[in-house]
Amino acid sequence: MNIVAFGASYSRTSINRQWAEHVARQLPGAGAVRVLDLNDYDLPVYTVEREQEQGIPEAVGQFVAELQAADAVVVSFAEYNGSYTAGFKNLFDWASRHTLKMFEAKPTVLLSAAPGPRGGLTVLQSAVERFPRHGAEVVGSMALPRFKETFHPEQGVVDEALRAELEGLLAQFAAAVAVPRQG
Ligand SMILES: Cc1cc2nc3c(=O)[nH]c(=O)nc-3n(C[C@H](O)[C@H](O)[C@H](O)COP(=O)(O)O)c2cc1C
């Protein structure tokens, strides 16, 4: 199963990119994992006039094509002021003009991570509610709070309760895509 994973942030050192990749590599049945860097989709701010006058930028089609080529998608949302980062929202708005249901019924895992105690839960809840309208088959979600203390680059999730939550999420994914779990 080909997985596409990305952090919904244009930060070059995005913790959400790390978290999305970590989860994607553990998904039952995962084969190739392609990790996107949103900096590869450098876009002007969406306006109706820009779309009418210049059309949809090529980079938007490239982003949608990455989603279309995947069997499953993992997104981790950075939370800025209780919502999507402006950069991701802009990409998302452009992408919705290219293909409204860009997730095409693919199994989709929605995540968030933040240094604070809520782990970006507000933006995550909003995405869980919204993404099915764009075709995402949301099979599970998880917010990772206190990222610096709970996540280690080599060991992964080091908090016991959060590790158990992650195990539950992976089992949910396995059940949704009907892949037998190992170990
Ligand atoms: C403008 C701005 C607003 C932020 N607002 C929130 C917020 O509402 N909730 C939160 O948990 N963290 C907030 N943060 C902290 C981010 O969670 C933190 O920068 C995190 O590293 C972003 O994820 P990323 O590294 O994947 O970009 C904010 C950070 C910035 C720069």
Ligand as a Chemical Component Dictionary entry (heavy atoms), coordinates in Angstrom:
data_LIG
# 
_chem_comp.id                   LIG 
_chem_comp.type                 NON-POLYMER 
_chem_comp.pdbx_formal_charge   0 
_chem_comp.three_letter_code    LIG 
# 
loop_
_chem_comp_atom.comp_id 
_chem_comp_atom.atom_id 
_chem_comp_atom.alt_atom_id 
_chem_comp_atom.type_symbol 
_chem_comp_atom.charge 
_chem_comp_atom.model_Cartn_x 
_chem_comp_atom.model_Cartn_y 
_chem_comp_atom.model_Cartn_z 
_chem_comp_atom.pdbx_ordinal 
LIG C1  C1  C 0 1.266  32.110 14.655 1  
LIG C2  C2  C 0 1.259  30.904 15.538 2  
LIG C3  C3  C 0 0.088  30.539 16.167 3  
LIG C4  C4  C 0 0.049  29.381 16.969 4  
LIG N1  N1  N 0 -1.141 29.017 17.530 5  
LIG C5  C5  C 0 -1.218 27.846 18.214 6  
LIG C6  C6  C 0 -2.475 27.349 18.667 7  
LIG O1  O1  O 0 -3.506 27.952 18.485 8  
LIG N2  N2  N 0 -2.489 26.155 19.314 9  
LIG C7  C7  C 0 -1.346 25.422 19.520 10 
LIG O2  O2  O 0 -1.428 24.335 20.081 11 
LIG N3  N3  N 0 -0.145 25.861 19.088 12 
LIG C8  C8  C 0 -0.057 27.049 18.428 13 
LIG N4  N4  N 0 1.161  27.493 17.951 14 
LIG C9  C9  C 0 2.365  26.674 18.208 15 
LIG C10 C10 C 0 2.476  25.594 17.153 16 
LIG O3  O3  O 0 1.739  24.478 17.598 17 
LIG C11 C11 C 0 3.957  25.214 16.965 18 
LIG O4  O4  O 0 4.628  26.304 16.345 19 
LIG C12 C12 C 0 4.141  23.943 16.158 20 
LIG O5  O5  O 0 5.518  23.640 16.085 21 
LIG C13 C13 C 0 3.566  24.087 14.754 22 
LIG O6  O6  O 0 3.703  22.894 14.047 23 
LIG P1  P1  P 0 4.785  22.695 12.883 24 
LIG O7  O7  O 0 6.154  22.627 13.579 25 
LIG O8  O8  O 0 4.409  21.400 12.274 26 
LIG O9  O9  O 0 4.698  23.865 11.983 27 
LIG C14 C14 C 0 1.229  28.630 17.166 28 
LIG C15 C15 C 0 2.421  29.023 16.538 29 
LIG C16 C16 C 0 2.442  30.138 15.722 30 
LIG C17 C17 C 0 3.722  30.529 15.016 31 
# 
loop_
_chem_comp_bond.comp_id 
_chem_comp_bond.atom_id_1 
_chem_comp_bond.atom_id_2 
_chem_comp_bond.value_order 
_chem_comp_bond.pdbx_ordinal 
LIG C1  C2  SING 1  
LIG C2  C3  SING 2  
LIG C2  C16 DOUB 3  
LIG C3  C4  DOUB 4  
LIG C4  N1  SING 5  
LIG C4  C14 SING 6  
LIG N1  C5  DOUB 7  
LIG C5  C6  SING 8  
LIG C5  C8  SING 9  
LIG C6  O1  DOUB 10 
LIG C6  N2  SING 11 
LIG N2  C7  SING 12 
LIG C7  O2  DOUB 13 
LIG C7  N3  SING 14 
LIG N3  C8  DOUB 15 
LIG C8  N4  SING 16 
LIG N4  C9  SING 17 
LIG N4  C14 SING 18 
LIG C9  C10 SING 19 
LIG C10 O3  SING 20 
LIG C10 C11 SING 21 
LIG C11 O4  SING 22 
LIG C11 C12 SING 23 
LIG C12 O5  SING 24 
LIG C12 C13 SING 25 
LIG C13 O6  SING 26 
LIG O6  P1  SING 27 
LIG P1  O7  DOUB 28 
LIG P1  O8  SING 29 
LIG P1  O9  SING 30 
LIG C14 C15 DOUB 31 
LIG C15 C16 SING 32 
LIG C16 C17 SING 33 
# 
